[in-house]
Amino acid sequence: MTAPDGIAPPIRRRQLQEAYVIEDARGVSLGYVYFENESGRATQVKRLSSEAALAVARIYARALQDALGGATDGLPDDRFNAG
């Protein structure tokens, strides 16, 4: 099923080397949340920690899924994790 705006649910979150990417079921990238694990460097480049970026990516993925009409309450988090 594809939403009227062209986004194919379910929404997934995948970890890259320095970012989390939020994708639809076809693998279309809907957004990136960048992070830096080195605290000194994170401050310099103004990036989130990995944990904070993961929290933002989860919120983003759930908000998109909810907007597409897919309830997420009670679903395991790995539904939003393709990698």
HUJO-V919841 format. One record per residue. N is the residue number from 1. RES is the residue in one small letter. PHI is phi in degrees with one decimal (none if undefined). Layout:
# HUJO-V919841
{{N/RES/PHI} {N/RES/PHI}}
This chain:
# HUJO-V919841
{{1/m/none} {2/t/-117.3} {3/a/-68.0} {4/p/-55.8} {5/d/-85.8} {6/g/90.7} {7/i/-86.8} {8/a/-99.2} {9/p/-70.1} {10/p/-81.6} {11/i/-85.7} {12/r/-128.2} {13/r/-120.4} {14/r/-131.7} {15/q/-90.8} {16/l/-105.2} {17/q/-62.6} {18/e/-130.0} {19/a/-160.7} {20/y/-107.3} {21/v/-111.0} {22/i/-103.3} {23/e/-129.3} {24/d/-90.1} {25/a/-63.4} {26/r/-87.4} {27/g/90.1} {28/v/-74.4} {29/s/-72.2} {30/l/-105.6} {31/g/178.4} {32/y/-127.7} {33/v/-124.0} {34/y/-88.2} {35/f/-141.6} {36/e/-140.8} {37/n/-80.0} {38/e/-83.6} {39/s/-60.0} {40/g/-62.7} {41/r/-69.4} {42/a/-58.4} {43/t/-66.7} {44/q/-64.1} {45/v/-92.8} {46/k/55.6} {47/r/-115.3} {48/l/-76.2} {49/s/-71.3} {50/s/-59.2} {51/e/-65.2} {52/a/-66.6} {53/a/-64.3} {54/l/-62.6} {55/a/-61.3} {56/v/-65.2} {57/a/-62.8} {58/r/-63.6} {59/i/-62.5} {60/y/-60.0} {61/a/-62.4} {62/r/-66.1} {63/a/-63.0} {64/l/-63.5} {65/q/-62.2} {66/d/-63.3} {67/a/-63.5} {68/l/-86.2} {69/g/90.7} {70/g/-98.0} {71/a/-65.2} {72/t/-113.6} {73/d/-60.2} {74/g/85.7} {75/l/-84.9} {76/p/-63.6} {77/d/-61.8} {78/d/-70.4} {79/r/-62.4} {80/f/-100.5} {81/n/-131.6} {82/a/-92.9} {83/g/-169.4}}
